[in-house]
Amino acid sequence: MTTSHAELKTCDTCGNEYDKTFTVHWGEQVGTFDSFECAAHLMAPACHHCGCRILGHGVETDGAIFCCASCARHVGEHELVDRA
């Protein structure tokens, strides 16, 4: 009886070697990860004000992305809203 082993690949964020990694392509960026947490940590955009990783749509103005309208207001942007 022989056992087949999947190829181990290394997570770009934490360095874990894992047989169930996945690859994310975003624009010109490509990364290999062992979890969605690691993928988000490395590839999700960061809020221009507070620095948290934006996992949803966020809000954008003049090339800056924010996690919410409140963070945008902290840097002087008053037209963005979270809800209409």
Secondary structure, DSSP 8 states (H G I E B T S, - for coil): --------EE-TTT--EETT-EEEEETTEEEEESSHHHHHHHHS-B-TTT--B--S--EEETTEEESSHHHHHHTT--S--S--
